[in-house]
Amino acid sequence: MKAYFFYGSVICITCLLTVLIFLDFRQQRKAADTFQYTVRNTPLIVRHLLVAPERLKVKDWQIGETSVYCLKTNRDSRQISFQVAARDAIESKQFWLKTDGFIQFNDVEFEFWRLLDETNLRLGSEKRGFFFVQGAVPTPVPRLQVPANPIVLEKLGDEVLVTPIGLLKCVHYLTYIRSPDGELEPLLELWANPIARPLGLVRARWKDASLDSVEINTEAIPKIPQILLAEFSRNTSQDGTCVGCHTKNIGGKDLKMESSVRISGEILNVTQALFHYQQAEMVKPGDLIKIKLTKNKGRAWKEAAVRFSWKKGSFWVKPDRTIGIMFSLDAIAHDSNITVQPRNNRFVLHLDQ
């Protein structure tokens, strides 16, 4: 009887472990498949940031170090620059890295500011970050959860490259990123020389895209707008809320700048809230603006409506459940203090390209 009970217990435990291992395997397989799909579709402009300058023999960043690159794809050709612009006031080994040409909206280029060091350039690794357009206000970079999958560098040898900077002796690497299942996924091909500070990157290739160094300057003079200097010392948390620059209720009620092109709140004064966007020419007369309500279930949705009001009157609009409300304003409307207020809802305003 005891033996029967013992063997029965062993069988049950074995079956349970088999099921758990199978489920764990399925979970790992799914994670690996998702990872591989993401990596294979990630553009070069993001890929090269996974290789830390420290891995390419770059140490001890100094203010003013600047590199300019030419990014070419089948659809695009533009310049991207990286500059060590300022040292953090609290942690002396942390720097504000300014990137130009990384992102644009309505043909307006954003400056991309991140607080980090030479040990990690991954998006999401920065302690704080801002998007900034001249004439507008800095908007915090949303916190990203980026897995720290290991990067493997396979050295192929030394090569001398002909560049606009001159002849540069580089180390030629194939780089890989390790998948959750342990497999190595190709990341990019690169050529490195620590003279190309602050990244150490001279050339990178992935499929049809290329990134080539066209200028190096170790003594550039950083130009930092006063509004950004104020934000550097403010130590604002990266929680997706707006960077405060107005007194209470200017622009609306309970407004939050969720990103550079998204504003949420309870009441919105279009003229005041979009003032900085107009100054920076991110929003022009006739551009589409979309409003979606955040509570879209049950009775709340059945009663959903948005009120547009101005000095001479108002009207209500029933939003589409999936699209929301799409509208555009001419120059006169932009200056007419039009107020947008949902009934029993919060809203999210999206700027469109």
Buried (B, 14 or more C-beta within 10 A) or exposed (E): EEEEEEEEEEEEEEEEEEEEEEEEEEEBEEBBEEBBEEBEEBEBBEBBBBBBBBBBEBEEBEBBBBBBBBBBBEEEEBEBBBBBBBBBEEEEEBBBBBBBBBBEBBEBBBBBBBBBBBEBBBBBBBBBBBBBBEBBBBBBBBBEEBEEBEBBBEEEEEEEBEBEBEEBEBBBBBBBBBBBEEEBBBBBBBBBBBBBBBBBBBBBBBEEBBBBBEBBBEEBEBEBEEBBEEBBEEEBEBEBBBBEBBEEEEBBEEBBBBBBBBBBBEBBBBBBBBBBBBBBBBBBEEBEBBBBBEBBEEEBBEEBBBBBBBEEEEEEBEBEEEEBBEBBBEEEBBBBEBBBBBEEBBBBBBBEE
